[in-house]
C-alpha cells in the first residue's frame, strides 16, 4: 500500500475516534465553517468518498456522478445542500458508520491499484498518490472545524507532509483558478515538521519565502486559518499574494476565513 493511502486511512481513523464520542445533539451543532453542522461536515466527506469511488470504477461512471453534482450546483444549490440532497436523511451515528465503511472500502480499492494508476477528477487526471493525498487533505481540513467546535487540540503528526506537498503543488492553481496571472515564481517553502524535521520545496530565496511550522502552512493552504492567525513568516510579493488566497482543493475559488474568525472554542 502506498504510504499516502495508509495516511488517508489513519487520518479518517483519528476523526472516527472523535466522532464516536459525540452525543446525539452534538451532530446538529454549527461549526465556524460557514455554519455547517458536524452532520453537514461528515455528509460532505462521505459524498466526496462516494465520488472518489466512482473514479476508481472507470471514467464513464465518474463523469456520470460528476454531471449529477454539477446539475445540482447549476440549479443554485450550495455544497452543503448538494450533499444533503444526494444523501438524504443520513445523520448522527448512522452517518458515521456509513462514512467510515465507505472510506475503508475506498482505501481497500485504492490499495489494490497499480502505483502508477491515474484517476479522473475535476480538472486533469490525478496520480494515485495525489488522489489519496487529496482525500486525506479534505478529511484533515474538515476535521479541524469539528476539533475547533469541541475546543480540542489535535496533535499534529508528520502525516502533514502529504498536505504540505499538495499545498506547494497548487501554487499555480490558486491563481489560475481565479483567472489571475502568476505574481512571480513559486516561493521557497521551508517548514518545520511536527517531528522536528525540516521540509523544503522550490529554490532557496530570502526574498520570496514562506517559513514556519508545517501545521500553520497546512492550515493556510486548506483555508482552515487565515495566514494572519498563524506564525508563518511570509516574505516577498509572490509569497504574500499566495498566502492571502491559497487554495489547495479543487472546485470554484473560495476565500479564506477572515482573520480571527476560525478559532478553537474555549472548553
C-alpha positions in Angstrom: 0.0 0.0 0.0 1.3 3.5 -0.9 2.0 5.5 2.3 -0.4 8.2 1.1 -3.3 5.7 1.2 -2.3 4.5 4.6 -2.1 8.1 5.8 -5.6 8.8 4.5 -6.9 5.9 6.4 -5.2 6.8 9.6 -6.5 10.4 9.3 -10.0 9.1 8.9 -9.5 6.7 11.8 -8.5 9.6 14.1 -11.6 11.5 13.1 -13.8 8.5 13.6 -12.5 8.1 17.2 -13.6 11.7 17.9 -17.0 11.2 16.2 -17.7 8.2 18.3 -17.6 10.4 21.4 -20.4 12.7 20.2 -23.8 12.9 21.9 -26.8 12.9 19.5 -27.3 16.6 20.0 -23.7 17.4 19.0 -24.3 16.4 15.4 -26.5 19.5 14.9 -24.1 22.0 16.4 -22.9 24.6 13.9 -19.1 24.8 13.3 -17.3 28.0 12.3 -17.0 26.8 8.7 -19.9 28.5 7.0 -22.2 27.4 9.9 -22.1 23.8 8.7 -23.1 21.4 11.4 -21.0 18.4 12.3 -23.6 16.3 10.4 -23.0 18.5 7.3 -19.3 18.1 7.5 -19.5 14.3 7.6 -22.1 14.2 4.9 -19.7 16.2 2.7 -16.8 13.8 3.4 -19.0 10.8 2.7 -20.2 12.3 -0.6 -16.6 13.0 -1.6 -15.6 9.4 -0.9 -18.5 8.2 -2.9 -17.4 10.4 -5.9 -13.9 9.1 -5.4 -15.1 5.5 -5.5 -16.8 6.2 -8.8 -13.5 7.5 -10.2 -11.9 4.0 -9.4 -14.6 2.3 -11.5 -14.0 4.0 -14.8 -14.3 7.4 -16.4 -17.8 6.8 -17.6 -19.1 6.2 -14.0 -17.1 9.2 -12.7 -18.4 11.5 -15.4 -22.0 10.4 -14.7 -21.6 11.2 -11.0 -19.8 14.5 -11.7 -22.5 15.6 -14.1 -25.2 14.9 -11.5 -23.4 17.0 -9.0 -22.8 19.8 -11.5 -26.5 19.8 -12.4 -27.3 20.4 -8.7 -24.7 23.1 -8.5 -26.1 24.8 -11.6 -29.5 24.8 -10.0 -28.1 27.1 -7.3 -27.5 24.6 -4.5 -24.5 25.1 -2.2 -22.0 22.3 -1.4 -23.8 21.6 1.8 -27.2 21.5 0.1 -25.8 19.2 -2.6 -24.6 16.6 -0.1 -28.0 16.8 1.8 -29.9 16.3 -1.5 -27.7 13.3 -2.6 -27.6 11.5 0.8 -31.0 12.2 2.2 -31.6 11.9 5.9 -28.4 10.2 6.9 -27.4 11.6 10.2 -25.6 11.1 13.5 -24.0 7.8 14.3 -25.7 6.0 11.4 -24.0 8.5 9.1 -20.7 8.0 10.9 -20.9 4.2 10.3 -21.8 4.7 6.7 -19.0 7.2 6.1 -16.4 5.0 7.9 -17.4 1.9 6.0 -17.2 3.7 2.6 -13.9 5.3 3.5 -12.5 1.8 4.4 -13.8 0.3 1.1 -12.3 3.2 -0.9 -8.9 2.7 0.8 -9.0 -1.0 0.0 -9.8 -0.3 -3.7 -7.0 2.3 -3.9 -4.5 -0.1 -2.3 -5.2 -2.7 -4.9 -4.5 -0.4 -7.9 -1.0 -0.2 -9.5 1.1 2.6 -8.1 1.2 4.4 -11.5 -2.6 4.5 -11.9 -4.1 7.8 -12.9 -7.7 8.5 -12.0 -10.2 11.0 -13.4 -11.1 14.1 -11.3 -12.2 17.6 -11.7 -9.6 19.1 -14.0 -6.7 17.0 -15.0 -6.5 13.3 -14.1 -4.7 12.7 -10.8 -2.0 10.1 -10.0 -2.8 7.6 -7.3 -0.5 9.3 -4.7 -2.1 12.7 -5.1 -5.6 11.3 -5.3 -5.1 9.6 -1.9 -3.5 12.8 -0.6 -6.5 14.9 -1.7 -8.8 12.6 0.3 -6.5 12.8 3.4 -6.3 16.6 3.0 -10.1 17.1 2.9 -10.6 14.7 5.8 -8.0 16.5 7.9 -9.2 20.0 6.9 -12.9 19.4 7.6 -12.0 17.5 10.7 -10.4 20.7 12.1 -13.7 22.5 12.3 -15.0 19.7 14.5 -12.0 19.8 16.8 -12.3 23.6 17.0 -16.0 23.4 17.8 -15.4 21.0 20.6 -12.4 23.0 22.0 -10.0 20.2 21.4 -6.4 20.4 20.3 -5.4 17.9 17.6 -1.9 16.7 18.0 -0.1 17.3 14.6 1.8 14.4 13.0 4.2 14.1 10.1 1.3 12.9 8.0 1.1 16.7 7.3 3.9 16.2 4.8 1.3 15.0 2.3 -0.9 18.0 2.8 2.1 20.4 2.6 3.1 18.7 -0.7 -0.3 19.3 -2.3 -0.3 22.8 -0.9 3.0 23.6 -2.6 2.0 21.9 -5.9 -1.1 24.1 -6.1 0.7 27.4 -6.0 -0.2 28.0 -9.7 -3.7 26.5 -9.3 -4.5 29.1 -6.7 -4.2 31.9 -9.3 -5.3 30.3 -12.5 -8.5 29.1 -10.7 -9.3 32.8 -10.2 -8.3 33.9 -13.7 -5.2 35.7 -12.2 -1.7 35.8 -13.6 1.0 34.3 -11.5 2.6 37.1 -9.4 6.1 35.6 -9.9 8.0 32.3 -9.3 6.8 29.9 -6.7 8.2 30.8 -3.2 10.8 28.8 -1.3 8.8 26.9 1.3 10.7 25.9 4.4 8.7 24.1 7.1 9.4 22.5 10.4 7.6 19.2 10.8 5.9 18.1 14.0 8.8 15.6 14.5 11.3 18.4 14.3 12.5 17.5 10.7 12.8 20.3 8.1 10.9 20.1 4.9 11.6 22.4 1.9 10.4 22.9 -1.6 11.5 25.1 -4.6 14.7 27.1 -5.0 16.0 28.8 -1.8 15.3 32.6 -1.8 15.5 35.0 1.1 13.2 37.5 -0.7 10.5 35.0 -1.8 9.8 32.8 1.2 7.2 31.0 3.3 8.7 29.7 6.5 7.3 28.3 9.7 5.5 25.3 11.2 4.1 22.7 8.8 0.8 22.8 10.8 0.4 26.6 10.1 1.2 26.2 6.4 -1.3 23.3 6.0 -4.0 25.3 7.8 -3.5 28.2 5.4 -3.5 26.2 2.1 -6.6 24.3 3.2 -8.3 27.6 4.4 -8.6 26.3 7.9 -7.0 29.5 9.2 -6.2 32.9 7.9 -2.4 33.4 7.5 -2.7 36.4 9.9 -3.7 33.9 12.6 -0.5 31.8 12.2 3.1 32.2 12.9 4.2 31.9 9.3 7.0 34.2 8.0 6.0 35.4 4.6 8.5 37.4 2.5 8.0 38.8 -1.0 5.0 39.8 -3.1 4.6 36.3 -4.7 4.5 34.7 -1.3 2.2 37.3 0.2 -0.2 37.1 -2.7 -0.3 33.3 -2.5 -0.8 33.2 1.3 -3.7 35.7 1.0 -5.8 33.3 -1.2 -4.1 29.9 -1.1 -6.4 27.1 -2.1 -5.1 23.5 -2.4 -8.5 21.9 -3.1 -10.4 21.5 -6.4 -13.6 23.5 -7.2 -14.5 27.1 -7.7 -12.4 29.8 -6.0 -13.0 30.0 -2.2 -11.9 32.8 0.1 -10.0 32.0 3.3 -11.6 32.9 6.6 -11.2 36.5 7.8 -8.6 37.0 10.5 -9.8 35.8 13.9 -12.9 34.0 12.7 -11.6 30.4 12.6 -10.6 29.7 16.2 -10.8 27.0 18.8 -13.8 27.3 21.1 -13.0 27.5 24.8 -13.6 24.4 26.8 
